[in-house]
């Protein structure tokens, strides 16, 4: 038990991450990883974090939209605008969702 405590403290210590450190190319690879549930989970978590963060301020998601649909919208945007993939992932996700779900 004494050995487990330091490990648990490390795991629950908050870590700070900045969205601009992830680029569009990297997020696209995560989203398209067919054989890795971890990579797809990273993609879905990242996309939904951006959606939740900007919900009701810059994007207005419909009540019945699913996380999977939101992820597909972002992936479609990546495939439609490959020339933008060098930009930060957060800006690309936000742009794709603002274009699809603008607030009135």
C-alpha positions in Angstrom: 0.0 0.0 0.0 2.9 2.4 0.8 4.2 1.9 -2.7 0.9 2.5 -4.3 0.3 5.9 -2.6 3.0 7.8 -4.5 1.8 6.4 -7.8 -1.8 7.4 -7.0 -0.6 10.9 -6.1 1.2 11.3 -9.4 -1.8 10.0 -11.3 -4.3 12.4 -9.6 -2.0 15.4 -9.7 -3.5 17.9 -12.3 -1.5 18.3 -15.4 -1.9 21.3 -17.6 -2.1 21.0 -21.3 -2.5 23.7 -23.9 -4.6 23.0 -26.9 -2.3 24.9 -29.2 0.4 22.3 -28.7 -1.6 19.8 -30.8 -1.7 20.4 -34.5 -4.3 19.5 -37.0 -2.2 16.8 -38.6 -1.7 15.1 -35.3 -5.4 15.2 -34.4 -6.4 14.0 -37.8 -4.0 11.0 -37.3 -5.7 10.3 -33.9 -9.2 10.5 -35.5 -8.3 8.2 -38.4 -6.5 5.5 -36.3 -8.7 2.5 -37.1 -6.9 0.0 -34.9 -6.3 2.1 -31.8 -9.1 2.8 -29.4 -6.7 4.9 -27.4 -6.0 7.2 -30.4 -9.7 7.4 -31.3 -10.5 8.2 -27.7 -7.9 11.0 -27.7 -9.6 12.4 -30.8 -13.1 12.2 -29.4 -12.1 13.6 -26.1 -10.2 16.5 -27.7 -13.1 17.4 -30.1 -15.7 17.2 -27.3 -13.6 19.3 -25.0 -13.5 22.1 -27.6 -17.2 21.7 -28.3 -18.0 21.9 -24.6 -15.7 24.8 -24.0 -17.3 27.0 -26.8 -20.8 25.7 -26.5 -23.3 28.5 -26.3 -20.7 31.2 -26.9 -19.4 30.6 -30.4 -21.1 27.3 -31.3 -24.6 26.2 -30.7 -24.9 22.4 -30.8 -28.4 20.9 -31.4 -29.7 19.0 -28.4 -29.7 15.6 -30.2 -26.3 15.8 -31.8 -24.0 12.9 -30.8 -20.3 13.0 -30.0 -19.8 10.7 -32.9 -21.5 13.1 -35.3 -19.4 16.0 -34.0 -16.2 14.0 -34.5 -17.3 13.1 -38.1 -18.0 16.8 -38.8 -14.4 17.7 -37.7 -12.9 14.8 -39.7 -14.8 15.9 -42.8 -13.5 19.5 -42.3 -9.9 18.1 -42.1 -10.4 16.2 -45.3 -12.0 19.2 -47.1 -9.3 21.6 -46.0 -6.0 19.7 -45.9 -4.1 22.9 -46.5 -5.1 24.1 -43.0 -3.8 21.1 -41.1 -0.7 22.8 -40.0 -2.8 25.2 -37.8 -3.5 24.4 -34.2 -6.0 21.6 -33.7 -8.2 23.7 -31.4 -8.6 26.4 -34.0 -9.5 23.9 -36.7 -12.1 22.1 -34.5 -13.6 25.4 -33.5 -13.8 26.6 -37.1 -15.4 23.4 -38.3 -18.0 23.5 -35.6 -18.7 27.3 -35.9 -19.3 26.7 -39.7 -21.7 23.8 -39.0 -23.4 25.0 -35.8 -23.4 28.8 -35.7 -25.2 30.6 -33.0 -28.1 32.8 -34.1 
